[in-house]
Amino acid sequence: MTKIDTIWAELENDDSFCSGILIKRYSAFVLPDVYVAIRTPEKLRCLAAHILNENAPDTQNWNNLKDIKVELLKVDRNTAKTYLLILILNQQHKDIFSVLCEDLINHISSIIDEKTLIKTLLNRLAKWQTLFEKLRQQGLTPEAQRGLFGELYFLRKFLNNVANKGYCIHSWQVPSNTVQDFHHGNWAVEVKTTHGNNHQKIHISSERQLDNSVIPNIFLYHLSLDIRNNYGESLNDLVEWVDNYLINDVPELNSFKLKLYEIGYFEEHKSIYQDTGYTIRQESTYKVDGDFPRIIEAEIRHGVGDVKYSIVVADCFSFTSTESELFQIINE
């Protein structure tokens, strides 16, 4: 149980309060007046921001949300202030709401300007709604499952080779913040998976993906997969491994879970992925440099866009790198 779940459970078990909101601070290190709260008598879990009336936003813009709700509630004698509540309506999704609220508290913990605080709250709320819309979909496509498996497989190696867990998790660019899958400072790693008879070619999605004119150290990490029912390592197995590895590092664990949600991986879809197993046929690391087979932005004629191409794996052999070289560079 996360820290915020523990606080909510404590508030839910308090029968001395009948109407309004019951609040408790998440931590003394959270500077703004934002609280973990329960709205009674329904006992709805929520976050509550105590704000000046003059800064209260128009909640009508948020009335069409299905899983979460925004409302203003005045319950105290201070006529100059009100509570801005963000509530979870669908109790089936309270685990997701917990992760989102932990993430939100982390983002606003040092904000003291009230207008900035409210703007941040509502901007994150818009992002949350996108996540809940993904939840209503029927899981990841097979292609997306393979892509996520490859990224998590690399993330596990990353965590095993680099001591700073937060550095590893935050370098994972989900869902599409940068051109490459992993990026920090002067390095990037693009993870590609192939399967079946398609392992001879790797598909590249843009002319910038393997262009090291801006980022000097780009690696291409390739997994050729065999896919079988009930044999090999499943996507769920990898998620569980990272969960357990980060179990005592709450900020990093919440960040990891949020990235999974942004991709579209949710606990309630786990049964979809459980029977699909992956085994590694070939694992290769390439340093992208010099005459590496690729198309780069400087070579594209004016007026040409949306460049997609494939490279032949056999022609990358001379650019093969080692894991020790890879992790030495990205650890620096």
GIVEN-V777747 format. One record per backbone hydrogen bond with DSSP energy under -1.0 kcal/mol. CO is the residue of the C=O (numbers start at 0). NH is the residue of the N-H. E is the energy in kcal/mol with one decimal. If there is no record, write none. Layout:
BEGIN
co:CO nh:NH e:E
co:CO nh:NH e:E
END
This chain:
BEGIN
co:1 nh:5 e:-2.1
co:2 nh:6 e:-1.9
co:3 nh:7 e:-2.4
co:4 nh:8 e:-2.7
co:5 nh:9 e:-2.0
co:6 nh:10 e:-2.3
co:7 nh:11 e:-2.8
co:8 nh:12 e:-1.4
co:10 nh:13 e:-1.3
co:19 nh:39 e:-2.8
co:21 nh:37 e:-2.1
co:23 nh:35 e:-2.4
co:26 nh:29 e:-1.4
co:31 nh:33 e:-2.1
co:32 nh:49 e:-2.7
co:34 nh:47 e:-2.5
co:35 nh:23 e:-2.1
co:36 nh:45 e:-2.3
co:37 nh:21 e:-2.4
co:38 nh:42 e:-1.2
co:38 nh:43 e:-2.0
co:39 nh:19 e:-1.3
co:43 nh:38 e:-2.5
co:44 nh:87 e:-2.0
co:45 nh:36 e:-2.6
co:46 nh:85 e:-2.2
co:47 nh:34 e:-3.0
co:48 nh:83 e:-2.9
co:50 nh:81 e:-2.8
co:51 nh:54 e:-1.5
co:52 nh:55 e:-1.5
co:58 nh:61 e:-1.9
co:59 nh:62 e:-1.4
co:61 nh:64 e:-1.1
co:66 nh:88 e:-3.1
co:66 nh:89 e:-1.2
co:68 nh:86 e:-2.8
co:70 nh:84 e:-3.2
co:72 nh:82 e:-2.3
co:76 nh:78 e:-1.3
co:77 nh:80 e:-1.6
co:79 nh:52 e:-2.8
co:81 nh:50 e:-2.7
co:82 nh:72 e:-2.4
co:83 nh:48 e:-2.5
co:84 nh:70 e:-1.9
co:85 nh:46 e:-2.0
co:86 nh:68 e:-2.2
co:89 nh:92 e:-1.9
co:90 nh:93 e:-1.4
co:92 nh:96 e:-2.2
co:93 nh:97 e:-2.0
co:94 nh:98 e:-1.6
co:95 nh:99 e:-2.5
co:96 nh:100 e:-2.6
co:97 nh:101 e:-2.4
co:98 nh:102 e:-2.3
co:99 nh:103 e:-2.5
co:100 nh:104 e:-2.9
co:101 nh:105 e:-2.0
co:102 nh:106 e:-1.7
co:103 nh:107 e:-1.9
co:107 nh:110 e:-1.6
co:108 nh:30 e:-3.2
co:112 nh:116 e:-2.2
co:113 nh:117 e:-2.5
co:114 nh:118 e:-2.2
co:115 nh:119 e:-2.4
co:116 nh:120 e:-2.5
co:117 nh:121 e:-2.4
co:118 nh:122 e:-2.3
co:119 nh:123 e:-2.3
co:120 nh:124 e:-1.8
co:121 nh:125 e:-1.9
co:122 nh:126 e:-1.3
co:123 nh:127 e:-2.3
co:124 nh:128 e:-2.1
co:125 nh:129 e:-1.2
co:126 nh:130 e:-1.5
co:127 nh:131 e:-2.3
co:128 nh:132 e:-1.9
co:129 nh:133 e:-1.6
co:130 nh:134 e:-1.7
co:131 nh:135 e:-1.0
co:133 nh:136 e:-1.5
co:140 nh:144 e:-2.5
co:141 nh:145 e:-2.2
co:142 nh:146 e:-2.2
co:143 nh:147 e:-2.5
co:144 nh:148 e:-2.5
co:145 nh:149 e:-2.2
co:146 nh:150 e:-2.0
co:147 nh:151 e:-2.7
co:148 nh:152 e:-2.5
co:149 nh:153 e:-2.0
co:150 nh:154 e:-2.5
co:151 nh:155 e:-2.4
co:152 nh:156 e:-1.5
co:153 nh:157 e:-2.7
co:154 nh:158 e:-2.8
co:155 nh:159 e:-1.9
co:156 nh:160 e:-1.1
co:157 nh:161 e:-1.5
co:162 nh:164 e:-1.0
co:163 nh:167 e:-1.5
co:164 nh:168 e:-2.5
co:165 nh:169 e:-2.7
co:166 nh:170 e:-1.1
co:170 nh:182 e:-2.4
co:171 nh:173 e:-1.2
co:180 nh:172 e:-2.9
co:181 nh:188 e:-2.7
co:183 nh:186 e:-1.6
co:185 nh:216 e:-1.7
co:186 nh:183 e:-2.0
co:187 nh:218 e:-2.4
co:188 nh:181 e:-2.3
co:189 nh:220 e:-2.8
co:191 nh:222 e:-2.6
co:193 nh:224 e:-3.4
co:194 nh:197 e:-2.0
co:197 nh:200 e:-1.2
co:199 nh:312 e:-3.0
co:201 nh:310 e:-2.4
co:203 nh:308 e:-2.0
co:207 nh:210 e:-1.3
co:216 nh:187 e:-2.3
co:217 nh:287 e:-2.8
co:218 nh:189 e:-2.7
co:219 nh:285 e:-2.6
co:220 nh:191 e:-2.9
co:221 nh:283 e:-2.6
co:222 nh:193 e:-2.4
co:223 nh:280 e:-3.1
co:223 nh:281 e:-1.3
co:224 nh:195 e:-1.2
co:225 nh:278 e:-2.1
co:227 nh:276 e:-2.9
co:232 nh:277 e:-2.0
co:233 nh:237 e:-1.5
co:234 nh:238 e:-2.1
co:235 nh:239 e:-2.6
co:236 nh:240 e:-2.0
co:237 nh:241 e:-2.2
co:238 nh:242 e:-2.6
co:239 nh:243 e:-2.5
co:240 nh:244 e:-2.2
co:241 nh:245 e:-2.0
co:245 nh:248 e:-2.6
co:248 nh:252 e:-2.6
co:249 nh:253 e:-2.7
co:250 nh:254 e:-2.1
co:251 nh:255 e:-2.4
co:252 nh:256 e:-2.5
co:253 nh:257 e:-2.4
co:254 nh:258 e:-2.0
co:255 nh:259 e:-1.9
co:256 nh:260 e:-2.2
co:257 nh:261 e:-2.3
co:258 nh:262 e:-1.8
co:259 nh:263 e:-1.8
co:259 nh:264 e:-2.8
co:265 nh:268 e:-1.7
co:266 nh:269 e:-2.0
co:268 nh:271 e:-1.9
co:269 nh:272 e:-1.1
co:269 nh:273 e:-1.1
co:274 nh:229 e:-3.7
co:276 nh:227 e:-2.2
co:277 nh:232 e:-2.4
co:278 nh:225 e:-2.6
co:281 nh:223 e:-2.9
co:283 nh:221 e:-3.0
co:284 nh:320 e:-3.5
co:285 nh:219 e:-2.7
co:288 nh:291 e:-1.9
co:295 nh:298 e:-1.5
co:296 nh:299 e:-1.4
co:300 nh:303 e:-1.9
co:308 nh:203 e:-3.5
co:310 nh:201 e:-2.4
co:311 nh:314 e:-1.1
co:312 nh:315 e:-2.0
co:315 nh:318 e:-2.1
co:316 nh:319 e:-1.8
co:318 nh:286 e:-2.6
co:321 nh:325 e:-2.3
co:322 nh:326 e:-3.0
co:323 nh:327 e:-1.7
co:324 nh:328 e:-2.0
co:325 nh:329 e:-2.4
co:326 nh:330 e:-1.4
END
